[in-house]
Structures are given as structure tokens and as C-alpha cells.
Amino acid sequence: MLSNQTFYFLRHGETEWNARGLMQGNTDIPLNDVGRSQASAVREFVRDLDVATVCSSPLSRAHETAQIVSADLDCPISLISDLREFSMGVRDGTPFGDWFLEWRSGSLHIEGAETRADFLKRALGGLNEALENPGPVLVVAHGGLFGAIKHYGDLDDTLQVSNCDLVSMTPSVESDAPWECCYMNKERGVWIDAGEW
């Protein structure tokens, strides 16, 4: 179960593989210049939040995004291994396609890849570890991590985050109701790319 507290989530900025529509998985692809500009732009939104802790995936595209957006904050960045993107094994670096939906449903085994069930379990551990820190917490991670948040927050599966979308996540006061997801720096995300669910 996802820890019952409000937090912020930010997807990392653009990379060259994002721009080319390639699945990144656990391959450590850095931000490109567009991604750095995106992170600099969202910094003004983060500056106005009462963030006490920033928790980031250790992959460089997320970590550098976290460093850029938190430059005006007086708080630590905690790297949490379990906030990494899902591993796609031999599919890392390949275009997104129908095979991804088969993997997601559990009907396709990919050499070297995590199963979706294993990823969701790992992601939950990483999110809850992040939320043990003084809050409010800003989690900087990946599209797949947002997929895990949707799963555990019982959110509409059509919700998406593009590069450097900042959202606030608020649990419902009713235990069986979905969490509230509020887009803070853009309109509601509706497009899907190679890193999305």
C-alpha cells in the first residue's frame, strides 16, 4: 500500500532517446539540452513549493533534473535505487510498440527485463522509502514510476506525464476512492511516449 500522504512527483527532462521514441528502461541516458531547459523552466514552480526533501532515481536523467529544479531549495537530495525506471532488458533502446502492452499484461517475457509485477513491487518500496523522509517530498523519477503511482493510487490509466510534468498527489479521505492528481505546470497530460504506461 502506498503511504497515505501528499507528495509531489516530477518526471525527468527530455533525453535523446525520448526525442527518438526509444525505450530507455534502466539504460542511463543523460538529459539533452531540451531536457535541461525543461528542468530550468519547472524550477520556478518547485521554488514556490514547501518541499522539505527531494528524492530521486539514481539514473542521471532524473538526478540531474532533481539537481536543477531544487537549486533554490535548502533541502537534501536523497538517491533511492528503487525509484529507477523498469528494466526492459534486451528491449532497452528499441522503439515503443505493441510488445510493450504484451509485457505490461504479463503475456510476454523479455530477456533480462523485470516483470511488471516485480517492477510494481520495487517501485512501491522506493516510493514508500521516499515518503519516510520529512515532507512534503518531491519525487523525481520516470514515466514508469508514474505508472506505479497510478496503479497504487487507483488513478485513471489515461493520465500521463510528459517530460518535466510536475504533479501533486493527494490521497483520498475515503480509503476506497482514487487519489487526486493535480498537474501544476501544464494542462492534464494526454499523450503517450516510449517511457509511458
KAZICOR-V485241 format. One record per residue. RES is the residue in three letters. SS is DSSP state (helix for helix, strand for strand, loop for the rest). PSI is psi in whole degrees, -180 to 180 (* if undefined). Layout:
BEGIN
res=RES ss=SS psi=PSI
res=RES ss=SS psi=PSI
END
This chain:
BEGIN
res=MET ss=loop psi=137
res=LEU ss=loop psi=133
res=SER ss=loop psi=134
res=ASN ss=loop psi=71
res=GLN ss=loop psi=151
res=THR ss=loop psi=141
res=PHE ss=strand psi=171
res=TYR ss=strand psi=146
res=PHE ss=strand psi=136
res=LEU ss=strand psi=125
res=ARG ss=strand psi=145
res=HIS ss=loop psi=164
res=GLY ss=loop psi=175
res=GLU ss=loop psi=146
res=THR ss=strand psi=170
res=GLU ss=helix psi=-37
res=TRP ss=helix psi=-36
res=ASN ss=helix psi=-48
res=ALA ss=helix psi=-31
res=ARG ss=loop psi=0
res=GLY ss=loop psi=32
res=LEU ss=strand psi=144
res=MET ss=loop psi=126
res=GLN ss=loop psi=-41
res=GLY ss=loop psi=-134
res=ASN ss=loop psi=3
res=THR ss=loop psi=132
res=ASP ss=loop psi=81
res=ILE ss=loop psi=127
res=PRO ss=loop psi=167
res=LEU ss=strand psi=149
res=ASN ss=loop psi=-177
res=ASP ss=helix psi=-35
res=VAL ss=helix psi=-44
res=GLY ss=helix psi=-39
res=ARG ss=helix psi=-39
res=SER ss=helix psi=-41
res=GLN ss=helix psi=-45
res=ALA ss=helix psi=-40
res=SER ss=helix psi=-37
res=ALA ss=helix psi=-39
res=VAL ss=helix psi=-16
res=ARG ss=helix psi=-37
res=GLU ss=helix psi=-31
res=PHE ss=helix psi=-42
res=VAL ss=helix psi=-36
res=ARG ss=helix psi=-34
res=ASP ss=loop psi=0
res=LEU ss=loop psi=154
res=ASP ss=loop psi=58
res=VAL ss=loop psi=131
res=ALA ss=loop psi=-30
res=THR ss=strand psi=139
res=VAL ss=strand psi=126
res=CYS ss=strand psi=132
res=SER ss=strand psi=150
res=SER ss=loop psi=146
res=PRO ss=loop psi=-11
res=LEU ss=loop psi=139
res=SER ss=helix psi=-32
res=ARG ss=helix psi=-34
res=ALA ss=helix psi=-44
res=HIS ss=helix psi=-44
res=GLU ss=helix psi=-39
res=THR ss=helix psi=-46
res=ALA ss=helix psi=-42
res=GLN ss=helix psi=-42
res=ILE ss=helix psi=-49
res=VAL ss=helix psi=-22
res=SER ss=loop psi=10
res=ALA ss=loop psi=-27
res=ASP ss=loop psi=1
res=LEU ss=loop psi=147
res=ASP ss=loop psi=68
res=CYS ss=loop psi=157
res=PRO ss=loop psi=161
res=ILE ss=strand psi=121
res=SER ss=strand psi=122
res=LEU ss=strand psi=127
res=ILE ss=loop psi=115
res=SER ss=helix psi=-37
res=ASP ss=helix psi=-1
res=LEU ss=helix psi=4
res=ARG ss=loop psi=156
res=GLU ss=loop psi=160
res=PHE ss=loop psi=149
res=SER ss=loop psi=129
res=MET ss=strand psi=10
res=GLY ss=helix psi=-127
res=VAL ss=helix psi=-11
res=ARG ss=helix psi=-10
res=ASP ss=loop psi=134
res=GLY ss=loop psi=4
res=THR ss=loop psi=160
res=PRO ss=strand psi=147
res=PHE ss=loop psi=142
res=GLY ss=loop psi=-171
res=ASP ss=helix psi=-29
res=TRP ss=helix psi=-33
res=PHE ss=helix psi=-41
res=LEU ss=helix psi=-34
res=GLU ss=helix psi=-42
res=TRP ss=helix psi=-44
res=ARG ss=helix psi=-37
res=SER ss=helix psi=-12
res=GLY ss=loop psi=4
res=SER ss=loop psi=-4
res=LEU ss=loop psi=125
res=HIS ss=loop psi=130
res=ILE ss=loop psi=129
res=GLU ss=loop psi=124
res=GLY ss=loop psi=-2
res=ALA ss=strand psi=153
res=GLU ss=loop psi=151
res=THR ss=loop psi=159
res=ARG ss=helix psi=-39
res=ALA ss=helix psi=-43
res=ASP ss=helix psi=-41
res=PHE ss=helix psi=-47
res=LEU ss=helix psi=-40
res=LYS ss=helix psi=-45
res=ARG ss=helix psi=-46
res=ALA ss=helix psi=-40
res=LEU ss=helix psi=-43
res=GLY ss=helix psi=-43
res=GLY ss=helix psi=-42
res=LEU ss=helix psi=-46
res=ASN ss=helix psi=-34
res=GLU ss=helix psi=-42
res=ALA ss=helix psi=-42
res=LEU ss=loop psi=-2
res=GLU ss=loop psi=-14
res=ASN ss=loop psi=162
res=PRO ss=loop psi=137
res=GLY ss=loop psi=171
res=PRO ss=loop psi=146
res=VAL ss=strand psi=138
res=LEU ss=strand psi=120
res=VAL ss=strand psi=123
res=VAL ss=strand psi=116
res=ALA ss=strand psi=-134
res=HIS ss=loop psi=166
res=GLY ss=helix psi=-38
res=GLY ss=helix psi=-35
res=LEU ss=helix psi=-36
res=PHE ss=helix psi=-36
res=GLY ss=helix psi=-40
res=ALA ss=helix psi=-40
res=ILE ss=helix psi=-43
res=LYS ss=helix psi=-43
res=HIS ss=helix psi=-52
res=TYR ss=helix psi=-23
res=GLY ss=loop psi=4
res=ASP ss=loop psi=43
res=LEU ss=loop psi=159
res=ASP ss=loop psi=127
res=ASP ss=loop psi=-14
res=THR ss=loop psi=-12
res=LEU ss=loop psi=136
res=GLN ss=strand psi=157
res=VAL ss=loop psi=129
res=SER ss=loop psi=179
res=ASN ss=loop psi=128
res=CYS ss=loop psi=27
res=ASP ss=loop psi=132
res=LEU ss=strand psi=126
res=VAL ss=strand psi=150
res=SER ss=strand psi=139
res=MET ss=strand psi=122
res=THR ss=strand psi=124
res=PRO ss=loop psi=152
res=SER ss=loop psi=150
res=VAL ss=loop psi=-21
res=GLU ss=loop psi=130
res=SER ss=loop psi=-27
res=ASP ss=loop psi=9
res=ALA ss=loop psi=154
res=PRO ss=loop psi=156
res=TRP ss=loop psi=162
res=GLU ss=strand psi=131
res=CYS ss=strand psi=118
res=CYS ss=strand psi=119
res=TYR ss=strand psi=126
res=MET ss=loop psi=-25
res=ASN ss=loop psi=0
res=LYS ss=loop psi=171
res=GLU ss=loop psi=165
res=ARG ss=loop psi=127
res=GLY ss=strand psi=136
res=VAL ss=loop psi=-6
res=TRP ss=loop psi=161
res=ILE ss=loop psi=140
res=ASP ss=loop psi=-171
res=ALA ss=loop psi=-17
res=GLY ss=loop psi=2
res=GLU ss=loop psi=170
res=TRP ss=loop psi=*
END
